[in-house]
Amino acid sequence: MSADPSLQRPDVEPDGPAADAATGRNGSPAKGGGQQPASGQSARARHNRRGRRRRGRRSGRGGGQQPADSKADEATSANGQSKPPPKNGSGQPKSPSGKGGGTKNPGSPSATDRRTKPSDLASRARRSNPNSPASMPRTKRRAGRKPEAENGPRLHTVRETSAGGLVLSDIDAPFGELSAALIGRIDRRGRMMWSLPKGHIETGETAEQTAMREVAEETGIEGTIVAPLGKIDYWFVSEGRRIHKTVHHYLLRFTGGELSDADYEVSAVAWVPLTELPRRLTYSDERRLARMAESVIADLQSDPHRLAQSEASCLRTEPNDYEKAAAARNQRRNEPPPAPKPRRRRRRPRRTASGES
């Protein structure tokens, strides 16, 4: 009696992997080199299949999803013989899709799902909600309003340069007895506005000469320059112009004359104690200048040699380049602003009926 059970039981199929891989059912060699079924594949075949599957996942290509059980069924024919998968030109097994991609697991996402980003899914969910802002219709952005349309035509900017001074009654007197000459103008609301005398620099004048001339014209008294105090600048609008004005202030010593408001620009003139200037002056920048003048006066009174040296250095008769340019700007201040040039429309050549120009 033979030990092989397959000879005694012909209705039972042999499960030996080597016999089915080398020969067919009737003992003849199988076609294609004897590919083993899926249930009895060797370790090398399983390793190759995993490699193809991983490469197919990276490339994102491949045919439809096919489970491993169906692949094993295709490898085994109806009569129990194994059929090898088709091979490509390089001798490697060809993928089911025909594009070289590996098989996919049934649960792996498709190519379209992998291309969809989570942000796209979130935007779709917001658009599906009728109450979300993303689902509302888009509105066109309104163009910015032009300032010319609301506030009228654009103002022309003008630069002006002036000079003025703080005239002291007697610089050698004690500080508590000193007084300064101020001018008053009435504004549009009827209020008296007290300020220091000042005016524009004219052609051929230095800033010191302008300060002495303006003090004489607006107050009626005369004085000489003792020391510079500094400059202030501010902006205002007048007669349809935006004016940037710079004023150079000087400390002056009273030399003669009497207070007079004969100038048409002045409504009142007065001697005001130096200690009351911060309360009497209307503009904050001039109040700050008056406080600074107190320290300058104290330094000059403490050193008579410094006072004489300061007076001598302020006696200039020739204007510098800055003063010449300032005088030229002031001379053009009353000139009307240049009118905008009209745009010249370019005429196109007429075309005849035949299309020739």
C-alpha positions as CSV (number, residue, x, y, z in Angstrom):
1,M,0.0,0.0,0.0
2,S,1.4,3.4,-1.0
3,A,2.0,6.2,1.5
4,D,0.7,8.9,-0.8
5,P,-2.9,9.7,0.1
6,S,-3.7,11.3,-3.2
7,L,-3.5,7.9,-4.9
8,Q,-6.1,6.4,-2.6
9,R,-8.3,9.5,-2.6
10,P,-8.6,10.8,-6.2
11,D,-11.4,13.2,-5.4
12,V,-9.1,15.2,-3.0
13,E,-7.0,17.9,-4.7
14,P,-3.3,17.9,-3.7
15,D,-2.3,20.9,-1.7
16,G,1.5,20.6,-2.4
17,P,2.8,23.9,-3.7
18,A,5.7,22.4,-5.5
19,A,3.6,19.9,-7.5
20,D,1.1,22.5,-8.7
21,A,3.8,25.0,-9.5
22,A,5.9,22.7,-11.6
23,T,3.2,20.8,-13.5
24,G,-0.4,21.0,-14.3
25,R,-3.2,18.8,-13.3
26,N,-2.3,16.0,-15.7
27,G,1.5,16.3,-15.0
28,S,2.3,18.6,-17.9
29,P,4.3,21.8,-17.3
30,A,2.2,24.9,-16.8
31,K,2.3,27.8,-19.2
32,G,4.2,31.0,-18.3
33,G,6.8,29.4,-16.0
34,G,4.3,27.9,-13.5
35,Q,2.9,30.9,-11.5
36,Q,1.7,29.8,-8.1
37,P,-1.8,30.5,-6.8
38,A,-2.4,33.4,-4.4
39,S,-2.8,31.0,-1.5
40,G,0.6,29.3,-2.1
41,Q,2.7,32.1,-3.4
42,S,6.3,32.2,-2.4
43,A,7.9,34.9,-0.2
44,R,9.5,36.5,-3.2
45,A,6.2,36.8,-5.1
46,R,4.5,38.4,-2.1
47,H,7.4,40.8,-1.8
48,N,7.1,41.9,-5.4
49,R,3.4,42.3,-5.1
50,R,3.9,44.6,-2.1
51,G,6.4,46.6,-3.9
52,R,4.1,47.1,-6.9
53,R,1.3,48.1,-4.6
54,R,3.4,50.7,-2.8
55,R,4.7,52.2,-6.1
56,G,1.1,52.4,-7.3
57,R,0.1,54.4,-4.2
58,R,2.9,56.9,-4.6
59,S,2.3,57.5,-8.3
60,G,-1.4,57.8,-7.8
61,R,-2.1,55.8,-11.0
62,G,-3.5,52.3,-11.5
63,G,-6.7,50.6,-12.5
64,G,-9.7,49.9,-10.5
65,Q,-9.6,48.5,-7.1
66,Q,-9.2,44.7,-7.0
67,P,-9.0,42.6,-3.9
68,A,-6.3,40.0,-3.5
69,D,-8.9,37.1,-3.5
70,S,-10.2,38.0,-6.9
71,K,-6.6,38.2,-8.2
72,A,-6.0,34.7,-6.9
73,D,-9.2,33.5,-8.6
74,E,-7.9,34.9,-11.9
75,A,-4.6,33.2,-11.5
76,T,-6.4,29.8,-11.1
77,S,-8.4,28.6,-14.0
78,A,-11.7,26.7,-13.9
79,N,-10.0,23.3,-14.2
80,G,-7.6,24.1,-11.3
81,Q,-4.6,25.2,-13.4
82,S,-2.7,28.3,-12.5
83,K,-2.4,31.1,-15.1
84,P,0.4,33.6,-14.8
85,P,-0.4,37.3,-15.2
86,P,0.5,39.0,-18.5
87,K,4.0,40.4,-18.7
88,N,5.2,43.6,-20.2
89,G,8.3,44.1,-22.4
90,S,10.7,44.1,-19.5
91,G,9.6,40.7,-18.2
92,Q,7.8,42.1,-15.2
93,P,4.2,41.2,-14.5
94,K,1.9,43.8,-16.0
95,S,-0.5,45.7,-13.7
96,P,-4.2,45.2,-14.2
97,S,-4.7,48.8,-15.3
98,G,-2.1,48.5,-18.1
99,K,-0.3,51.7,-16.9
100,G,2.2,50.3,-14.6
101,G,0.4,51.3,-11.4
102,G,0.0,48.8,-8.6
103,T,-3.2,47.5,-7.1
104,K,-4.9,49.4,-4.4
105,N,-6.6,48.3,-1.2
106,P,-10.4,48.5,-1.2
107,G,-10.3,51.2,1.5
108,S,-7.7,53.5,-0.1
109,P,-9.0,56.9,-1.4
110,S,-9.3,57.5,-5.1
111,A,-7.2,60.0,-7.1
112,T,-9.9,62.7,-7.0
113,D,-10.3,62.4,-3.2
114,R,-6.5,62.7,-2.7
115,R,-6.4,65.9,-4.8
116,T,-9.2,67.5,-2.7
117,K,-7.8,69.6,0.1
118,P,-9.4,69.9,3.5
119,S,-9.7,73.7,3.0
120,D,-11.8,73.0,-0.2
121,L,-14.1,70.7,1.8
122,A,-14.5,73.3,4.5
123,S,-15.3,76.0,1.9
124,R,-17.9,73.7,0.4
125,A,-19.5,73.2,3.8
126,R,-19.6,76.9,4.4
127,R,-21.2,77.6,1.0
128,S,-23.8,74.9,1.6
129,N,-24.9,76.7,4.8
130,P,-27.2,79.5,3.7
131,N,-26.5,81.6,6.8
132,S,-22.7,81.7,6.4
133,P,-21.0,84.8,4.9
134,A,-19.3,82.6,2.2
135,S,-22.7,81.7,0.8
136,M,-23.8,85.4,0.4
137,P,-23.4,87.0,-3.1
138,R,-20.3,89.0,-3.6
139,T,-20.5,92.8,-3.9
140,K,-18.4,95.0,-6.0
141,R,-15.8,97.2,-4.3
142,R,-16.7,100.8,-4.4
143,A,-14.1,103.1,-5.8
144,G,-12.5,105.6,-3.4
145,R,-13.9,109.0,-3.3
146,K,-11.8,111.8,-4.6
147,P,-11.2,114.7,-2.2
148,E,-11.8,117.1,-5.0
149,A,-15.3,115.9,-5.4
150,E,-16.2,116.5,-1.7
151,N,-14.0,119.5,-0.6
152,G,-13.8,121.3,-3.9
153,P,-10.6,121.9,-6.0
154,R,-7.3,121.1,-4.5
155,L,-5.6,123.9,-2.6
156,H,-2.4,125.4,-3.9
157,T,0.5,125.2,-1.4
158,V,2.6,128.4,-0.8
159,R,5.7,128.8,1.3
160,E,6.2,132.1,3.1
161,T,9.1,133.3,5.2
162,S,8.8,136.2,7.7
163,A,10.8,137.9,10.4
164,G,9.8,139.6,13.6
165,G,10.9,140.4,17.1
166,L,10.4,140.8,20.8
167,V,11.1,144.5,21.6
168,L,12.2,145.2,25.2
169,S,11.7,148.6,26.8
170,D,15.2,148.5,28.5
171,I,17.4,145.5,28.4
172,D,19.6,146.8,31.2
173,A,16.7,147.2,33.7
174,P,15.9,144.5,36.2
175,F,13.9,141.5,35.0
176,G,10.7,142.5,36.9
177,E,10.7,145.9,35.2
178,L,11.0,144.8,31.6
179,S,8.2,145.2,29.1
180,A,7.6,144.1,25.6
181,A,5.7,145.6,22.7
182,L,2.8,143.6,21.3
183,I,0.3,144.1,18.5
184,G,-3.4,143.1,18.5
185,R,-5.6,142.1,15.6
186,I,-9.3,141.4,15.6
187,D,-10.2,138.0,14.1
188,R,-13.4,137.1,12.3
189,R,-15.2,136.3,15.5
190,G,-14.4,139.7,17.0
191,R,-11.8,138.5,19.4
192,M,-8.5,140.5,20.1
193,M,-5.5,138.3,19.1
194,W,-2.2,139.5,20.7
195,S,1.0,138.6,19.0
196,L,4.5,139.7,18.2
197,P,5.1,142.1,15.3
198,K,6.4,140.4,12.1
199,G,6.3,140.5,8.3
200,H,7.6,139.1,5.0
201,I,11.2,139.3,4.0
202,E,11.6,141.6,1.0
203,T,14.1,141.5,-1.8
204,G,17.6,142.6,-0.7
205,E,16.9,142.4,3.0
206,T,18.4,140.2,5.7
207,A,16.1,138.6,8.3
208,E,17.4,141.1,10.9
209,Q,16.6,144.1,8.7
210,T,13.1,142.7,8.1
211,A,12.5,142.3,11.8
212,M,13.5,146.0,12.5
213,R,11.4,147.3,9.6
214,E,8.3,145.3,10.5
215,V,8.5,146.4,14.2
216,A,8.8,150.1,13.1
217,E,5.8,149.7,10.7
218,E,3.4,147.9,13.0
219,T,4.2,149.5,16.4
220,G,5.8,152.9,15.5
221,I,8.9,152.3,17.6
222,E,12.4,151.5,16.6
223,G,14.9,149.0,17.9
224,T,18.2,147.2,17.2
225,I,18.9,143.5,17.1
226,V,20.4,142.0,20.3
227,A,20.2,138.2,19.8
228,P,18.3,135.6,17.8
229,L,15.5,133.8,19.6
230,G,14.7,131.0,17.1
231,K,12.1,130.3,14.5
232,I,8.6,128.8,14.4
233,D,6.5,127.5,11.5
234,Y,2.8,126.7,11.1
235,W,0.2,126.1,8.5
236,F,-3.0,128.0,7.7
237,V,-5.4,128.5,4.8
238,S,-6.0,132.0,3.3
239,E,-7.6,133.1,0.0
240,G,-7.8,129.6,-1.4
241,R,-4.2,128.8,-0.6
242,R,-2.6,126.4,1.9
243,I,0.3,128.4,3.4
244,H,3.3,127.1,5.2
245,K,4.8,130.0,7.0
246,T,8.2,130.2,8.8
247,V,9.0,133.1,11.1
248,H,12.4,134.0,12.4
249,H,12.3,135.9,15.7
250,Y,14.9,138.2,17.3
251,L,15.4,140.0,20.5
252,L,15.4,143.8,20.0
253,R,16.5,146.7,22.2
254,F,14.2,149.8,22.2
255,T,16.0,152.9,20.7
256,G,13.2,155.4,20.1
257,G,9.7,156.2,18.9
258,E,6.2,156.0,20.3
259,L,3.6,153.3,20.1
260,S,1.1,153.8,17.3
261,D,-1.6,151.7,15.6
262,A,-1.6,153.6,12.4
263,D,-0.8,150.5,10.4
264,Y,-4.0,149.2,8.7
265,E,-3.2,145.6,9.7
266,V,-3.0,146.5,13.4
267,S,-5.9,147.1,15.7
268,A,-4.1,147.9,18.9
269,V,-0.5,148.1,20.4
270,A,0.6,147.9,24.0
271,W,3.6,147.6,26.3
272,V,3.1,144.4,28.3
273,P,5.2,143.3,31.3
274,L,7.5,140.5,30.4
275,T,6.2,138.3,33.2
276,E,2.7,138.5,31.7
277,L,3.6,137.6,28.1
278,P,2.8,133.8,28.5
279,R,-0.8,134.8,29.6
280,R,-1.3,137.6,27.1
281,L,0.0,136.0,23.9
282,T,-2.7,134.2,21.9
283,Y,-0.6,131.6,20.1
284,S,1.1,128.8,21.9
285,D,4.3,128.8,19.9
286,E,4.9,132.5,20.7
287,R,4.2,131.8,24.4
288,R,6.9,129.1,24.3
289,L,9.2,131.6,22.6
290,A,8.6,134.2,25.3
291,R,9.6,131.7,28.0
292,M,12.8,130.9,26.1
293,A,13.5,134.6,25.9
294,E,13.6,134.9,29.7
295,S,16.7,132.6,29.8
296,V,18.4,134.5,26.9
297,I,17.9,137.8,28.6
298,A,19.3,136.5,31.9
299,D,22.4,135.3,30.2
300,L,23.0,138.5,28.3
301,Q,22.5,140.7,31.5
302,S,24.9,138.5,33.4
303,D,27.7,139.1,30.9
304,P,28.0,142.6,29.3
305,H,30.8,141.5,27.0
306,R,28.6,138.7,25.6
307,L,25.8,141.2,25.0
308,A,28.1,143.5,23.0
309,Q,29.4,140.6,21.0
310,S,25.9,139.4,20.2
311,E,24.8,142.8,19.0
312,A,27.8,143.2,16.7
313,S,27.3,139.8,15.1
314,C,23.7,140.6,14.1
315,L,24.6,143.7,12.0
316,R,24.4,142.1,8.6
317,T,23.7,144.0,5.4
318,E,24.0,141.4,2.7
319,P,21.4,138.6,2.5
320,N,22.5,135.0,2.1
321,D,21.1,132.5,-0.3
322,Y,18.3,131.4,2.0
323,E,17.1,134.9,2.4
324,K,17.3,135.6,-1.3
325,A,15.2,132.5,-2.1
326,A,12.7,133.4,0.7
327,A,12.3,136.9,-0.8
328,A,11.7,135.4,-4.2
329,R,9.0,133.1,-2.8
330,N,7.3,136.0,-1.0
331,Q,7.3,138.1,-4.1
332,R,5.3,135.4,-5.9
333,R,2.8,134.9,-3.1
334,N,0.2,137.2,-4.6
335,E,0.5,135.8,-8.1
336,P,-2.5,133.6,-9.1
337,P,-1.8,129.9,-9.2
338,P,-1.0,128.5,-12.6
339,A,-4.1,127.3,-14.5
340,P,-4.0,123.6,-15.4
341,K,-3.2,123.0,-19.0
342,P,-6.1,121.7,-21.1
343,R,-5.6,118.2,-22.4
344,R,-5.1,118.2,-26.1
345,R,-7.1,115.6,-27.8
346,R,-5.3,113.7,-30.5
347,R,-7.2,113.6,-33.7
348,R,-7.4,110.4,-35.5
349,P,-7.0,110.4,-39.3
350,R,-10.2,110.0,-41.2
351,R,-10.8,106.8,-43.1
352,T,-12.3,106.7,-46.5
353,A,-14.9,104.3,-47.6
354,S,-12.2,102.0,-49.1
355,G,-10.4,101.8,-45.7
356,E,-7.4,103.9,-46.8
357,S,-6.3,106.8,-44.5
